[in-house]
């Protein structure tokens, strides 16, 4: 399914534009600023965020179950990738949040 066009603002030059994003590594929304030609990365969509949380939860359950059975294990590459994606998503969401006027 194609992503809908979104209104974006380039953090580099401040140019506001509307573009259809493409998926980057770890499924972030990525567009190119038409003014300065820099890549603009936007947060994960809700579906990918849920998938990454589910992967992280399953990896945590597997580690706890194996540890209680006396077999210490580690989350693996998929668990670390999900953690990195969620941390990066939180950082991008905070950077792109619209400040509220009170």
C-alpha positions in Angstrom: 0.0 0.0 0.0 1.4 3.4 -1.0 1.9 6.0 1.7 -0.2 9.2 1.5 1.4 12.5 0.8 2.3 14.4 4.0 3.1 18.1 4.8 6.8 18.2 5.8 9.2 20.8 6.9 12.9 20.5 6.2 15.0 20.7 9.4 18.0 21.9 7.4 16.6 24.9 5.4 13.1 25.3 7.0 11.3 24.9 3.6 7.7 23.5 3.9 6.6 21.1 1.2 4.2 18.3 0.5 5.6 15.0 -0.7 4.9 11.3 -0.8 7.4 9.6 1.5 9.4 6.4 0.7 10.4 3.8 3.3 13.9 4.1 4.6 15.9 1.4 6.5 13.8 0.2 9.4 10.7 1.6 7.6 10.9 5.3 8.5 9.2 7.8 6.2 11.9 9.5 4.1 11.5 12.4 1.6 13.9 14.7 -0.2 13.6 18.4 0.3 12.9 20.1 -3.0 14.8 23.2 -1.9 18.1 22.0 -0.4 18.0 18.3 -1.6 18.6 16.9 1.9 16.8 13.8 3.1 14.0 14.5 5.6 13.1 11.6 7.9 9.7 11.4 9.6 8.5 8.9 12.3 7.3 5.4 11.8 3.7 4.8 10.9 1.4 3.4 13.7 1.5 -0.1 12.2 5.3 -0.4 12.1 5.5 1.1 15.6 3.2 -1.7 16.9 5.2 -4.4 15.1 8.4 -3.2 16.7 6.9 -3.1 20.1 5.6 -6.6 19.6 9.0 -7.9 18.5 10.6 -6.3 21.5 8.0 -7.8 23.9 8.5 -11.3 22.4 12.2 -11.0 22.6 12.0 -9.9 26.2 9.7 -12.8 27.0 12.1 -15.3 25.3 15.0 -13.9 27.3 13.1 -14.1 30.6 11.8 -17.6 29.9 15.3 -18.9 28.9 16.9 -17.2 31.9 14.4 -18.8 34.4 15.2 -22.2 32.8 18.9 -21.6 33.4 19.9 -20.7 29.9 21.0 -17.1 29.7 20.3 -15.7 26.2 20.4 -12.4 24.4 17.7 -10.7 22.3 19.6 -11.1 19.0 19.8 -8.8 16.0 16.1 -8.5 15.5 15.5 -7.4 19.1 18.3 -4.8 19.0 17.0 -3.5 15.6 13.5 -3.1 17.1 15.0 -1.3 20.1 17.1 1.0 17.9 14.0 1.7 15.7 11.8 2.6 18.7 14.4 4.9 20.2 15.1 6.6 16.9 11.3 6.9 16.3 10.9 8.6 19.7 13.7 11.0 18.9 12.2 11.9 15.5 8.7 12.3 16.9 10.0 14.7 19.6 11.9 16.7 17.0 8.9 16.9 14.6 6.2 17.6 17.3 4.3 20.8 16.9 4.6 22.9 20.0 1.2 23.5 21.7 0.1 27.1 22.3 -1.3 27.6 25.8 
